[in-house]
């Protein structure tokens, strides 16, 4: 893991998003650090324990009952991810 501080949330943060009438609440653990790197043939998601819990929580929100197909969350450098990260979109799709 690399060291350094990113622009991620310092204290626990809650964000409520509307997805076709369903209120989705995403929570960032205090001190979460998440970095996403594109290595060409693969993507690396590097996070501390709080960051991993935060990502797991985001995925569970999207997997929840009543969450519509296409509901998604954009994470970007300075908006949920450490500085220098490439963007990451978490999206639910129930199509086969």
C-alpha positions in Angstrom: 0.0 0.0 0.0 1.2 3.5 -0.6 1.2 6.1 2.1 -0.2 9.6 2.0 -3.3 11.4 2.8 -6.1 11.7 0.2 -9.0 14.1 0.0 -11.4 11.4 1.3 -13.8 12.1 4.1 -12.2 12.8 7.5 -15.2 12.0 9.6 -18.0 9.5 8.9 -20.0 10.9 6.0 -23.5 9.9 4.7 -24.7 10.7 1.2 -28.3 10.0 0.1 -28.9 9.6 -3.6 -32.2 9.1 -5.4 -32.4 6.3 -7.9 -35.8 6.1 -9.5 -37.6 6.9 -6.3 -35.4 4.7 -4.1 -33.4 6.5 -1.5 -29.9 5.1 -1.4 -27.7 6.0 1.6 -23.9 5.6 1.1 -21.7 5.9 4.3 -18.0 6.5 4.4 -16.2 5.2 7.5 -14.0 7.7 9.4 -10.5 7.7 8.0 -11.4 5.7 4.9 -8.7 5.8 2.2 -9.4 4.2 -1.2 -7.1 4.5 -4.2 -7.9 3.1 -7.7 -5.1 2.5 -10.2 -5.3 1.4 -13.8 -2.3 -0.7 -14.7 -3.3 -1.2 -18.3 -4.5 -4.8 -18.2 -5.9 -4.7 -14.7 -7.4 -2.3 -12.1 -6.0 -2.2 -8.5 -8.3 -1.1 -5.7 -6.1 -0.3 -2.7 -7.6 0.6 0.6 -7.1 0.7 4.3 -9.5 -1.3 6.6 -11.9 1.6 6.8 -11.8 2.0 3.0 -12.6 -1.7 2.5 -15.5 -1.5 4.9 -16.8 1.6 3.1 -16.6 -0.1 -0.4 -18.3 -3.2 1.0 -21.1 -1.0 2.4 -21.5 0.8 -0.9 -21.9 -2.6 -2.7 -24.4 -3.8 -0.1 -26.5 -0.6 -0.6 -26.6 -1.3 -4.4 -27.4 -5.0 -3.8 -30.4 -4.1 -1.5 -33.9 -5.1 -2.2 -35.9 -2.5 -4.2 -32.8 -0.9 -5.7 -33.5 -0.4 -9.4 -31.4 -1.7 -12.3 -28.9 1.0 -13.3 -28.5 2.5 -9.9 -24.9 3.6 -9.5 -22.3 5.5 -7.6 -19.5 7.5 -9.1 -16.2 7.7 -7.1 -13.5 10.0 -8.4 -10.2 11.6 -7.4 -11.2 14.0 -4.6 -14.7 12.7 -4.4 -14.5 9.5 -2.3 -11.1 8.4 -3.7 -7.5 9.3 -2.8 -5.7 11.8 -5.0 -4.3 10.4 -8.2 -7.0 7.7 -8.4 -8.8 6.9 -11.7 -12.6 7.0 -11.5 -14.6 4.1 -10.4 -18.3 3.5 -11.0 -20.2 0.9 -8.9 -23.4 0.0 -10.8 -26.2 -2.5 -10.3 -27.4 -4.4 -13.4 -29.8 -7.3 -13.1 -29.8 -8.0 -16.9 -28.3 -11.3 -17.8 
